[in-house]
Amino acid sequence: MNKGDISAAAREWTLTVKNLTFPIFCQQCRIRLLTDDNGYFCPTCWESSPRIERPFCPICGKPHRAGVGLGTRSNFRCGPCSTQKKPYPYDRVLAAARYDGAIQLAIKRLKFNDKPRIARPLGELLREQAERELDCDAYDYIVPVPLHRVRRRARGFNQAELLAREILPLFSDAVIDTSLVRLRPTHVQSRLHTDKQRKESVRGAFGLSRDANFDKKRVLLIDDVVTTGATIHECATVLKKGGATVVDVLAVALAIPGSDADSADLGRKE
């Protein structure tokens, strides 16, 4: 038996002992987990959570309804983005999955239940989608959507920054930049009922630190979930005013209007 076989056997034995002593269960279906590849969800629940696949809008990232593309795998703009008179401050939004199922629950556990290890499987989703859809060598900075300092102190981490660190090895020419800051706490956008309320909630909530330098830089903005789009709109606006030539958004999940998840997390703060 070679060293690799011995190591694999040792890992299997360790996992067996751990499962006997401290059994773990899927956070969604409660079935007992026999592997720690994910650590929180069984393969069935995790894989059945709906991913975002082509065709989807290359601007807002929303998937097109089945049949609209007539079988094409090429992306094309949705109706609202095609008729948008004023361009968005961001250049595109790309999300790995719909905000639903086990992925929705994973994001909640990460943000509100002190489970930073969940950033690893969520980061894997981001990596897979980025490899498929992005030119990973084109970016200068990876910028996580910031938390207000009070919220970060209470949580102990910024989930967007954890996700950014998970995907950083893909981006050979980029570094993580945290000079985008949240100046005041804001409510979750889904609690607000009108576009005007959502925009006003985050207007002026973000800024750049004094050492920020995005002049003529290409930026990838990282978030866990895009719900109304107001937060990434404000962040991208600040980055573009700071000199960035391109601001793309990469998120784990996208809340699709009309779904149950679209009104999730009511009453919580980001």
PyMOL commands that set and color helices and strands:
alter all, ss='L'
color gray80, all
select helices_A, chain A and resi 3-21+43-48+79-82+101-112+116-133+136-138+149-155+159-170+189-191+195-202+230-241+260-263
alter helices_A, ss='H'
color red, helices_A
select strands_A, chain A and resi 92-98+141-144+175-176+180-182+206-208+218-226+246-254
alter strands_A, ss='S'
color yellow, strands_A
deselect
rebuild
show_as cartoon
